[in-house]
């Protein structure tokens, strides 16, 4: 299960539930609408995110990387590259909506510069091949990414240092 809030409209929230269904509320949770989201074979959504610059763009990540350009009414699969990596978290660069980062269970961190159509692994030496559970971009400098791992601590890209183990 995952949730994502529209940063420009706090009453709009997206919710993925354990059955694999997606829901949307536009009134702060008073009423919910099930979204027509039917990927082939169905799957659970591990991560949801709303583009902070274009809130009608929503991402759903699980077995496939899905993108909606109309607030969840329709979806396209942009990639299946991350399927075997086990996506855990997604961060969108607010200074460039087409730049996305995904933290994974087994492959570290991947970056897309084209809105999720292609992916490349980031060279985060200590994070590669480890489970990345959370990420954050520096709001003042989006070239700085922090990745929180399962059991290894928090790391910074560019890899100037490893922060003390917080996990």
N, CA, C and O of each residue as an XYZ file, in Angstrom:
668
protein
N       0.820     -1.192      0.000
C       0.000      0.000      0.000
C       0.868      1.261      0.000
O       1.950      1.296      0.586
N       0.369      2.272     -0.661
C       1.103      3.523     -0.774
C       0.114      4.675     -0.908
O      -1.020      4.481     -1.347
N       0.548      5.874     -0.530
C      -0.256      7.080     -0.677
C       0.597      8.186     -1.270
O       1.813      8.219     -1.083
N      -0.059      9.097     -1.992
C       0.619     10.278     -2.516
C      -0.347     11.449     -2.469
O      -1.514     11.329     -2.842
N       0.156     12.572     -2.009
C      -0.633     13.787     -1.858
C      -0.305     14.746     -2.991
O       0.861     14.906     -3.353
N      -1.317     15.381     -3.550
C      -1.114     16.417     -4.546
C      -0.566     17.643     -3.813
O      -1.268     18.212     -2.978
N       0.677     18.066     -4.103
C       1.280     19.166     -3.350
C       0.604     20.517     -3.571
O       0.797     21.438     -2.776
N      -0.177     20.648     -4.629
C      -0.851     21.926     -4.883
C      -2.291     21.931     -4.392
O      -2.924     22.984     -4.323
N      -2.806     20.755     -4.052
C      -4.185     20.637     -3.584
C      -4.240     19.575     -2.492
O      -4.469     18.400     -2.782
N      -4.028     19.981     -1.225
C      -3.919     18.993     -0.143
C      -5.157     18.124      0.076
O      -5.081     17.123      0.789
N      -6.287     18.483     -0.516
C      -7.475     17.645     -0.411
C      -7.467     16.498     -1.411
O      -8.323     15.616     -1.355
N      -6.495     16.508     -2.329
C      -6.395     15.448     -3.337
C      -5.319     14.460     -2.930
O      -4.152     14.815     -2.763
N      -5.736     13.212     -2.773
C      -4.863     12.158     -2.299
C      -5.108     10.905     -3.130
O      -6.245     10.583     -3.474
N      -4.021     10.203     -3.446
C      -4.089      8.926     -4.167
C      -3.713      7.825     -3.190
O      -2.821      7.998     -2.359
N      -4.402      6.685     -3.295
C      -4.186      5.582     -2.372
C      -4.165      4.263     -3.141
O      -5.083      3.961     -3.904
N      -3.109      3.488     -2.930
C      -3.028      2.126     -3.461
C      -3.280      1.190     -2.293
O      -2.665      1.335     -1.237
N      -4.175      0.236     -2.471
C      -4.520     -0.695     -1.387
C      -4.000     -2.091     -1.707
O      -3.587     -2.372     -2.832
N      -4.029     -2.954     -0.707
C      -3.417     -4.277     -0.826
C      -4.057     -5.157     -1.894
O      -3.445     -6.136     -2.321
N      -5.254     -4.842     -2.329
C      -5.889     -5.630     -3.393
C      -5.320     -5.284     -4.762
O      -5.591     -5.982     -5.740
N      -4.533     -4.208     -4.843
C      -3.987     -3.759     -6.116
C      -4.783     -2.627     -6.731
O      -4.404     -2.107     -7.781
N      -5.876     -2.235     -6.101
C      -6.702     -1.152     -6.622
C      -6.134      0.215     -6.227
O      -5.456      0.363     -5.211
N      -6.437      1.202     -7.067
C      -6.055      2.585     -6.783
C      -7.308      3.418     -6.575
O      -8.321      3.227     -7.248
N      -7.220      4.351     -5.625
C      -8.326      5.249     -5.324
C      -7.833      6.682     -5.266
O      -6.649      6.948     -5.054
N      -8.778      7.607     -5.460
C      -8.454      9.031     -5.411
C      -9.561      9.756     -4.667
O     -10.745      9.484     -4.869
N      -9.166     10.680     -3.806
C     -10.121     11.577     -3.172
C      -9.738     13.003     -3.538
O      -8.556     13.327     -3.653
N     -10.737     13.844     -3.717
C     -10.492     15.259     -4.004
C     -11.132     16.136     -2.938
O     -11.190     17.359     -3.072
N     -11.617     15.483     -1.862
C     -12.273     16.233     -0.791
C     -11.716     15.845      0.579
O     -12.446     15.796      1.568
N     -10.427     15.573      0.618
C      -9.774     15.274      1.887
C     -10.148     13.941      2.497
O      -9.950     13.742      3.695
N     -10.681     13.026      1.716
C     -10.993     11.695      2.212
C     -12.446     11.455      2.532
O     -12.800     10.360      2.972
N     -13.303     12.439      2.329
C     -14.730     12.247      2.587
C     -15.319     11.234      1.617
O     -16.116     10.383      2.011
N     -14.929     11.324      0.351
C     -15.386     10.351     -0.630
C     -14.204      9.928     -1.503
O     -13.264     10.693     -1.714
N     -14.273      8.699     -2.003
C     -13.182      8.123     -2.799
C     -13.738      7.586     -4.104
O     -14.861      7.085     -4.157
N     -12.932      7.696     -5.163
C     -13.268      7.146     -6.466
C     -12.209      6.122     -6.838
O     -11.014      6.400     -6.743
N     -12.643      4.928     -7.266
C     -11.682      3.938     -7.724
C     -11.228      4.317     -9.122
O     -12.046      4.607     -9.995
N      -9.915      4.313     -9.326
C      -9.357      4.669    -10.618
C      -9.331      3.457    -11.528
O      -9.154      2.328    -11.069
N      -9.508      3.692    -12.819
C      -9.469      2.593    -13.793
C      -8.018      2.282    -14.115
O      -7.453      2.768    -15.095
N      -7.446      1.468    -13.272
C      -6.036      1.125    -13.349
C      -5.930     -0.378    -13.425
O      -6.052     -1.067    -12.412
N      -5.706     -0.884    -14.605
C      -5.691     -2.332    -14.797
C      -4.455     -2.761    -15.579
O      -4.553     -3.028    -16.776
N      -3.299     -2.833    -14.932
C      -2.123     -3.324    -15.646
C      -2.279     -4.808    -15.952
O      -2.996     -5.518    -15.248
N      -1.605     -5.278    -17.007
C      -1.711     -6.693    -17.360
C      -1.348     -7.592    -16.179
O      -0.299     -7.429    -15.555
N      -2.224     -8.530    -15.888
C      -1.960     -9.469    -14.808
C      -2.201     -8.882    -13.429
O      -2.223     -9.625    -12.448
N      -2.384     -7.572    -13.324
C      -2.589     -6.920    -12.035
C      -1.383     -7.056    -11.125
O      -0.652     -8.041    -11.226
N      -1.161     -6.123    -10.266
C      -0.082     -6.189     -9.293
C      -0.301     -5.142     -8.227
O      -1.088     -4.210     -8.393
N       0.398     -5.310     -7.150
C       0.325     -4.321     -6.084
C       1.202     -3.140     -6.445
O       2.274     -3.309     -7.026
N       0.755     -1.963     -6.106
C       1.542     -0.746     -6.319
C       2.411     -0.551     -5.095
O       1.911     -0.436     -3.976
N       3.717     -0.514     -5.312
C       4.660     -0.320     -4.220
C       4.849      1.158     -3.894
O       5.076      1.520     -2.740
N       4.754      2.008     -4.914
C       5.059      3.428     -4.745
C       4.111      4.261     -5.596
O       3.851      3.933     -6.754
N       3.599      5.332     -5.019
C       2.818      6.333     -5.746
C       3.499      7.684     -5.574
O       4.076      7.958     -4.521
N       3.436      8.528     -6.596
C       3.989      9.878     -6.487
C       3.235     10.805     -7.424
O       2.763     10.395     -8.485
N       3.132     12.069     -7.010
C       2.494     13.110     -7.808
C       3.573     14.111     -8.198
O       4.375     14.528     -7.363
N       3.589     14.494     -9.472
C       4.555     15.476     -9.950
C       4.249     16.827     -9.299
O       3.140     17.338     -9.451
N       5.212     17.417     -8.576
C       4.946     18.679     -7.888
C       4.719     19.858     -8.833
O       4.086     20.840     -8.446
N       5.226     19.777    -10.063
C       5.060     20.871    -11.029
C       3.835     20.701    -11.902
O       3.247     21.686    -12.350
N       3.444     19.458    -12.147
C       2.272     19.147    -12.959
C       1.475     18.084    -12.211
O       1.604     16.895    -12.502
N       0.647     18.503    -11.243
C      -0.024     17.532    -10.377
C      -0.995     16.592    -11.080
O      -1.462     15.631    -10.469
N      -1.307     16.841    -12.333
C      -2.133     15.878    -13.068
C      -1.303     14.664    -13.503
O      -1.855     13.672    -13.978
N       0.028     14.744    -13.339
C       0.904     13.619    -13.648
C       1.146     12.820    -12.375
O       1.673     13.336    -11.390
N       0.753     11.550    -12.414
C       0.848     10.660    -11.257
C       1.614      9.407    -11.690
O       1.433      8.915    -12.804
N       2.462      8.901    -10.808
C       3.247      7.702    -11.087
C       2.821      6.580    -10.142
O       2.592      6.809     -8.954
N       2.718      5.367    -10.683
C       2.432      4.164     -9.900
C       3.508      3.146    -10.268
O       3.671      2.801    -11.439
N       4.240      2.668     -9.262
C       5.368      1.782     -9.519
C       5.174      0.482     -8.754
O       4.836      0.487     -7.570
N       5.387     -0.609     -9.431
C       5.310     -1.952     -8.849
C       5.964     -2.878     -9.841
O       7.178     -2.822    -10.035
N       5.179     -3.733    -10.474
C       5.679     -4.540    -11.589
C       5.388     -3.747    -12.849
O       4.402     -3.986    -13.547
N       6.249     -2.819    -13.117
C       6.078     -1.867    -14.211
C       6.063     -0.463    -13.644
O       5.721     -0.242    -12.483
N       6.436      0.467    -14.480
C       6.444      1.874    -14.099
C       5.334      2.529    -14.907
O       5.439      2.650    -16.128
N       4.270      2.954    -14.233
C       3.091      3.497    -14.887
C       2.978      4.991    -14.641
O       3.351      5.504    -13.587
N       2.449      5.672    -15.653
C       2.343      7.130    -15.597
C       0.952      7.535    -16.081
O       0.459      7.036    -17.093
N       0.335      8.446    -15.339
C      -0.937      9.026    -15.746
C      -0.717     10.516    -15.971
O      -0.108     11.191    -15.141
N      -1.206     11.020    -17.077
C      -1.077     12.451    -17.374
C      -2.383     13.196    -17.099
O      -2.468     14.407    -17.304
N      -3.406     12.463    -16.631
C      -4.719     13.079    -16.439
C      -5.289     12.808    -15.036
O      -6.488     12.581    -14.879
N      -4.431     12.834    -14.043
C      -4.900     12.667    -12.667
C      -5.402     11.280    -12.334
O      -6.209     11.123    -11.417
N      -4.945     10.267    -13.057
C      -5.310      8.889    -12.740
C      -6.450      8.315    -13.554
O      -6.853      7.176    -13.319
N      -6.988      9.072    -14.513
C      -8.088      8.536    -15.329
C      -7.593      7.490    -16.319
O      -8.306      6.529    -16.609
N      -6.376      7.664    -16.844
C      -5.801      6.674    -17.763
C      -4.318      6.539    -17.453
O      -3.699      7.455    -16.912
N      -3.750      5.377    -17.804
C      -2.367      5.069    -17.455
C      -1.639      4.475    -18.647
O      -2.240      3.800    -19.482
N      -0.327      4.734    -18.722
C       0.529      4.086    -19.709
C       1.709      3.460    -18.965
O       2.185      3.992    -17.962
N       2.160      2.334    -19.473
C       3.350      1.703    -18.907
C       4.553      2.272    -19.646
O       4.673      2.106    -20.860
N       5.434      2.935    -18.930
C       6.605      3.531    -19.562
C       7.796      2.589    -19.555
O       8.693      2.719    -20.389
N       7.817      1.634    -18.615
C       8.984      0.769    -18.507
C       8.682     -0.442    -17.639
O       7.872     -0.379    -16.714
N       9.348     -1.543    -17.954
C       9.349     -2.722    -17.090
C      10.749     -2.985    -16.571
O      11.012     -4.032    -15.979
N      11.649     -2.037    -16.793
C      13.046     -2.200    -16.423
C      13.230     -2.498    -14.938
O      14.068     -3.325    -14.577
N      12.469     -1.845    -14.081
C      12.669     -1.950    -12.643
C      11.991     -3.161    -12.006
O      12.146     -3.389    -10.806
N      11.244     -3.941    -12.787
C      10.469     -5.047    -12.220
C      11.307     -5.961    -11.329
O      10.888     -6.293    -10.220
N      12.466     -6.365    -11.793
C      13.292     -7.310    -11.035
C      14.088     -6.627     -9.922
O      14.724     -7.307     -9.116
N      14.061     -5.302     -9.866
C      14.838     -4.570     -8.867
C      14.068     -4.358     -7.555
O      14.674     -4.064     -6.525
N      12.763     -4.501     -7.588
C      11.954     -4.308     -6.381
C      11.894     -2.848     -5.957
O      12.489     -2.486     -4.943
N      11.187     -1.992     -6.707
C      11.117     -0.578     -6.359
C      10.532     -0.359     -4.966
O       9.534     -0.979     -4.601
N      11.153      0.519     -4.197
C      10.737      0.799     -2.818
C      10.309      2.250     -2.611
O       9.403      2.520     -1.823
N      10.955      3.192     -3.315
C      10.647      4.601     -3.115
C      10.925      5.372     -4.396
O      11.730      4.950     -5.226
N      10.257      6.497     -4.547
C      10.359      7.310     -5.748
C      10.460      8.771     -5.350
O       9.701      9.252     -4.508
N      11.412      9.477     -5.967
C      11.569     10.907     -5.725
C      11.556     11.609     -7.070
O      12.219     11.176     -8.013
N      10.797     12.695     -7.155
C      10.728     13.490     -8.369
C      11.488     14.792     -8.143
O      11.375     15.412     -7.086
N      12.250     15.193     -9.131
C      13.028     16.426     -9.060
C      12.098     17.593     -9.371
O      11.610     17.702    -10.496
N      11.844     18.464     -8.403
C      10.919     19.573     -8.612
C      11.469     20.620     -9.575
O      10.711     21.437    -10.097
N      12.789     20.606     -9.818
C      13.351     21.570    -10.766
C      13.314     21.038    -12.197
O      13.526     21.796    -13.144
N      13.048     19.745    -12.362
C      12.963     19.129    -13.684
C      12.024     17.939    -13.598
O      12.435     16.861    -13.170
N      10.778     18.113    -13.995
C       9.753     17.082    -13.836
C      10.074     15.771    -14.538
O       9.525     14.730    -14.177
N      10.939     15.801    -15.520
C      11.250     14.562    -16.227
C      12.348     13.756    -15.534
O      12.672     12.653    -15.974
N      12.926     14.295    -14.453
C      13.986     13.593    -13.728
C      13.399     12.909    -12.497
O      12.820     13.553    -11.622
N      13.565     11.577    -12.454
C      13.009     10.752    -11.390
C      14.098      9.854    -10.828
O      15.033      9.483    -11.538
N      13.978      9.507     -9.556
C      14.891      8.566     -8.908
C      14.065      7.487     -8.231
O      13.075      7.783     -7.562
N      14.472      6.231     -8.404
C      13.796      5.109     -7.741
C      14.818      4.373     -6.886
O      15.890      3.998     -7.360
N      14.468      4.172     -5.614
C      15.262      3.331     -4.730
C      14.696      1.930     -4.778
O      13.478      1.750     -4.762
N      15.570      0.930     -4.835
C      15.113     -0.439     -5.036
C      15.582     -1.385     -3.926
O      16.429     -1.035     -3.104
N      15.013     -2.577     -3.925
C      15.368     -3.598     -2.928
C      16.740     -4.195     -3.165
O      17.458     -4.492     -2.210
N      17.116     -4.374     -4.423
C      18.356     -5.101     -4.719
C      19.347     -4.347     -5.589
O      20.505     -4.756     -5.676
N      18.942     -3.269     -6.231
C      19.829     -2.627     -7.195
C      20.303     -1.240     -6.831
O      20.941     -0.578     -7.649
N      20.009     -0.777     -5.620
C      20.404      0.572     -5.250
C      19.452      1.601     -5.816
O      18.236      1.450     -5.703
N      19.996      2.667     -6.435
C      19.205      3.785     -6.927
C      19.346      3.884     -8.443
O      20.438      3.734     -8.992
N      18.215      4.141     -9.110
C      18.194      4.329    -10.558
C      17.632      5.706    -10.863
O      16.798      6.231    -10.124
N      18.103      6.287    -11.969
C      17.672      7.625    -12.387
C      17.088      7.558    -13.792
O      17.600      6.861    -14.668
N      16.002      8.301    -13.981
C      15.426      8.486    -15.306
C      15.435      9.980    -15.598
O      15.013     10.782    -14.765
N      15.911     10.350    -16.769
C      15.911     11.761    -17.181
C      14.814     12.031    -18.206
O      14.707     13.141    -18.727
N      13.992     11.007    -18.497
C      12.958     11.166    -19.521
C      11.567     10.748    -19.028
O      10.770     10.204    -19.793
N      11.290     10.999    -17.777
C       9.961     10.735    -17.242
C       9.630      9.277    -17.012
O       8.454      8.925    -16.922
N      10.634      8.414    -16.913
C      10.407      7.022    -16.580
C      10.481      6.049    -17.743
O      10.187      4.866    -17.571
N      10.865      6.519    -18.919
C      10.952      5.624    -20.077
C      12.263      4.840    -20.099
O      12.285      3.694    -20.546
N      13.347      5.438    -19.626
C      14.622      4.722    -19.557
C      15.273      5.004    -18.208
O      15.041      6.050    -17.601
N      16.093      4.055    -17.746
C      16.683      4.125    -16.413
C      18.165      3.779    -16.458
O      18.594      2.953    -17.264
N      18.941      4.414    -15.591
C      20.353      4.079    -15.443
C      20.681      4.003    -13.953
O      20.159      4.791    -13.164
N      21.543      3.061    -13.562
C      21.908      2.976    -12.143
C      22.811      4.141    -11.763
O      23.651      4.570    -12.555
N      22.636      4.648    -10.554
C      23.520      5.693    -10.043
C      24.682      5.038     -9.337
O      24.524      4.000     -8.693
N      25.827      5.628     -9.453
C      27.026      5.093     -8.804
C      27.082      5.601     -7.367
O      27.715      6.613     -7.066
N      26.415      4.884     -6.511
C      26.456      5.173     -5.078
C      27.136      3.961     -4.463
O      26.473      3.058     -3.953
N      28.442      3.946     -4.514
C      29.254      2.774     -4.218
C      28.750      1.944     -3.050
O      28.629      0.725     -3.173
N      28.459      2.563     -1.935
C      28.052      1.808     -0.754
C      26.590      1.377     -0.786
O      26.166      0.555      0.026
N      25.825      1.925     -1.714
C      24.396      1.630     -1.775
C      24.078      0.590     -2.836
O      23.079     -0.121     -2.724
N      24.920      0.491     -3.870
C      24.675     -0.453     -4.955
C      24.458     -1.854     -4.388
O      25.203     -2.295     -3.513
N      23.453     -2.539     -4.880
C      23.094     -3.897     -4.457
C      22.548     -3.969     -3.036
O      22.549     -5.040     -2.428
N      22.087     -2.857     -2.507
C      21.464     -2.861     -1.182
C      20.063     -2.268     -1.269
O      19.721     -1.580     -2.231
N      19.276     -2.543     -0.263
C      17.886     -2.098     -0.229
C      17.803     -0.627      0.185
O      18.183     -0.257      1.296
N      17.303      0.196     -0.724
C      17.098      1.620     -0.450
C      15.624      1.796     -0.086
O      14.737      1.575     -0.911
N      15.381      2.192      1.155
C      14.010      2.272      1.673
C      13.404      3.671      1.585
O      12.182      3.814      1.541
N      14.256      4.712      1.559
C      13.752      6.087      1.529
C      14.775      6.976      0.840
O      15.979      6.726      0.898
N      14.271      8.020      0.183
C      15.155      8.984     -0.479
C      14.596     10.379     -0.328
O      13.396     10.569     -0.127
N      15.501     11.372     -0.430
C      15.093     12.770     -0.412
C      16.079     13.578     -1.243
O      17.285     13.331     -1.214
N      15.551     14.546     -1.983
C      16.389     15.478     -2.718
C      16.518     16.756     -1.900
O      15.557     17.201     -1.272
N      17.705     17.340     -1.914
C      17.938     18.615     -1.254
C      17.053     19.662     -1.936
O      17.162     19.836     -3.150
N      16.181     20.366     -1.207
C      15.279     21.330     -1.834
C      16.002     22.552     -2.411
O      15.451     23.249     -3.263
N      17.221     22.813     -1.960
C      17.996     23.941     -2.476
C      18.907     23.545     -3.632
O      19.281     24.395     -4.440
N      19.268     22.265     -3.725
C      20.187     21.783     -4.748
C      19.783     20.368     -5.135
O      20.162     19.402     -4.474
N      19.008     20.252     -6.215
C      18.457     18.944     -6.577
C      19.504     17.969     -7.116
O      19.164     16.837     -7.462
N      20.757     18.383     -7.193
C      21.797     17.429     -7.573
C      22.266     16.614     -6.367
O      23.066     15.690     -6.514
N      21.770     16.954     -5.177
C      22.136     16.229     -3.961
C      20.971     15.323     -3.550
O      19.873     15.789     -3.248
N      21.243     14.028     -3.547
C      20.247     13.021     -3.215
C      20.704     12.255     -1.983
O      21.864     11.853     -1.892
N      19.803     12.055     -1.044
C      20.076     11.239      0.142
C      19.316      9.930     -0.004
O      18.154      9.918     -0.409
N      19.979      8.831      0.328
C      19.350      7.516      0.237
C      19.495      6.803      1.567
O      20.607      6.603      2.057
N      18.363      6.419      2.151
C      18.349      5.662      3.394
C      18.231      4.188      3.082
O      17.304      3.764      2.392
N      19.166      3.409      3.589
C      19.218      1.983      3.286
C      18.725      1.148      4.463
O      18.591      1.635      5.585
N      18.465     -0.098      4.176
C      18.071     -1.044      5.204
C      19.343     -1.578      5.862
O      20.024     -2.435      5.300
N      19.660     -1.070      7.050
C      20.785     -1.571      7.823
C      22.141     -0.961      7.545
O      23.086     -1.232      8.286
N      22.280     -0.146      6.507
C      23.592      0.445      6.192
C      23.697      1.926      6.523
O      24.794      2.483      6.499
N      22.596      2.566      6.827
C      22.616      3.986      7.145
C      22.125      4.834      5.986
O      21.429      4.353      5.092
N      22.504      6.113      6.019
C      22.076      7.089      5.025
C      23.292      7.522      4.225
O      24.361      7.771      4.783
N      23.119      7.611      2.906
C      24.210      7.991      2.023
C      23.806      9.205      1.193
O      22.622      9.458      0.967
N      24.812      9.946      0.746
C      24.599     11.161     -0.024
C      25.223     11.007     -1.402
O      26.328     10.481     -1.538
N      24.507     11.471     -2.426
C      25.044     11.536     -3.767
C      25.075     13.004     -4.166
O      24.052     13.669     -4.005
N      26.148     13.548     -4.663
C      27.392     12.840     -4.912
C      27.968     12.297     -3.618
O      27.824     12.886     -2.547
N      28.628     11.149     -3.755
C      29.160     10.429     -2.587
C      30.355     11.146     -1.982
O      31.501     10.732     -2.153
N      30.066     12.220     -1.277
C      31.124     12.953     -0.620
C      31.451     12.317      0.720
O      32.575     12.404      1.215
N      30.441     11.676      1.293
C      30.661     11.027      2.589
C      29.518     10.075      2.849
O      28.467     10.152      2.213
N      29.731      9.194      3.773
C      28.660      8.341      4.276
C      28.282      8.921      5.633
O      29.133      9.114      6.502
N      27.002      9.193      5.799
C      26.562      9.708      7.089
C      26.609      8.579      8.102
O      26.590      7.405      7.735
N      26.669      8.932      9.363
C      26.705      7.878     10.377
C      25.454      7.016     10.250
O      24.387      7.493      9.863
N      25.604      5.780     10.572
C      24.520      4.821     10.419
C      23.332      5.227     11.275
O      23.432      5.317     12.499
N      22.196      5.473     10.609
C      20.997      5.868     11.324
C      19.958      4.748     11.326
O      18.924      4.853     11.985
N      20.234      3.695     10.598
C      19.247      2.612     10.475
C      19.296      1.687     11.681
O      18.536      0.721     11.748
